[in-house]
């Protein structure tokens, strides 16, 4: 891959889970993919740590870090990898 890329989640809207695709063009030692509510509060960390170059897909099951099911609504996801970052929006339906 030649550049960082954060793709749209699919399906969107989703229930009970969604897939978030992203691409990392070079190894990074500190990557994070997190889900936030609309208040900007972190809900779930899906990726934390180092990544090698390549394409990735991560699944979110609509639960927070404690395993509680989140309500229907709009959520944000953000990938940060080194100095690069991008965000997306997704909708959880009931």
PLY file of the C-alpha trace (Angstrom):
ply
format ascii 1.0
element vertex 94
property float x
property float y
property float z
element edge 93
property int vertex1
property int vertex2
end_header
0.00 0.00 0.00
1.19 3.51 -0.82
-0.83 5.55 1.70
-2.83 5.41 4.91
-6.51 4.82 4.32
-9.51 4.51 6.63
-12.46 3.12 4.73
-16.17 3.40 5.48
-17.58 0.77 7.78
-19.93 -1.81 6.32
-22.73 -2.47 6.65
-23.83 0.99 7.71
-26.29 1.15 9.45
-25.45 -2.10 11.22
-26.83 -4.56 13.74
-25.30 -6.57 15.36
-21.79 -5.91 13.98
-19.87 -3.87 11.43
-16.48 -4.07 9.71
-14.00 -1.17 9.59
-11.32 -1.48 6.87
-8.04 0.41 6.92
-4.61 0.32 5.29
-1.21 1.08 6.77
1.59 1.72 4.20
4.49 1.29 6.64
5.02 -0.24 10.06
3.85 1.92 12.98
4.66 1.31 16.63
1.69 3.14 18.18
-1.64 2.70 16.38
-5.11 3.10 17.87
-8.55 2.50 16.42
-11.23 3.69 18.82
-15.01 4.09 18.82
-16.53 7.22 20.40
-20.02 8.43 21.17
-21.19 11.80 19.82
-19.98 13.52 23.00
-16.44 12.41 22.14
-16.27 9.90 24.98
-14.33 6.72 24.16
-16.55 3.64 24.01
-14.28 0.89 22.72
-10.66 0.41 21.69
-10.49 -1.98 18.74
-6.75 -1.71 17.93
-3.88 -0.71 20.21
-0.21 -1.27 19.52
2.13 -1.82 16.61
1.05 -2.71 13.08
2.97 -3.88 10.05
2.28 -2.49 6.58
-0.81 -3.87 4.88
-4.60 -3.90 4.74
-6.67 -4.65 7.85
-10.30 -5.20 8.76
-11.60 -4.92 12.31
-15.05 -5.92 13.53
-17.07 -3.99 16.12
-19.90 -5.84 17.81
-21.65 -2.73 19.15
-20.31 -3.25 22.68
-18.16 -1.06 24.92
-14.85 -2.05 26.55
-16.81 -3.60 29.46
-18.90 -5.79 27.15
-22.13 -3.80 27.50
-24.29 -3.48 24.39
-24.48 0.13 23.22
-27.80 1.69 22.29
-28.85 2.49 18.74
-27.41 5.74 17.48
-24.53 7.45 15.73
-20.95 6.61 16.69
-17.59 7.88 15.48
-14.46 5.84 14.85
-10.93 7.21 14.67
-7.69 5.63 13.50
-4.44 7.20 14.68
-1.18 5.75 13.44
1.93 7.77 14.16
1.29 11.31 12.94
-1.58 10.22 10.68
-5.23 10.20 11.71
-8.70 9.91 10.15
-12.28 9.51 11.36
-15.55 8.06 10.16
-19.18 7.95 11.24
-21.40 4.89 11.66
-24.98 4.18 12.71
-26.03 1.32 14.99
-29.64 0.30 14.51
-31.81 -1.79 16.79
0 1
1 2
2 3
3 4
4 5
5 6
6 7
7 8
8 9
9 10
10 11
11 12
12 13
13 14
14 15
15 16
16 17
17 18
18 19
19 20
20 21
21 22
22 23
23 24
24 25
25 26
26 27
27 28
28 29
29 30
30 31
31 32
32 33
33 34
34 35
35 36
36 37
37 38
38 39
39 40
40 41
41 42
42 43
43 44
44 45
45 46
46 47
47 48
48 49
49 50
50 51
51 52
52 53
53 54
54 55
55 56
56 57
57 58
58 59
59 60
60 61
61 62
62 63
63 64
64 65
65 66
66 67
67 68
68 69
69 70
70 71
71 72
72 73
73 74
74 75
75 76
76 77
77 78
78 79
79 80
80 81
81 82
82 83
83 84
84 85
85 86
86 87
87 88
88 89
89 90
90 91
91 92
92 93
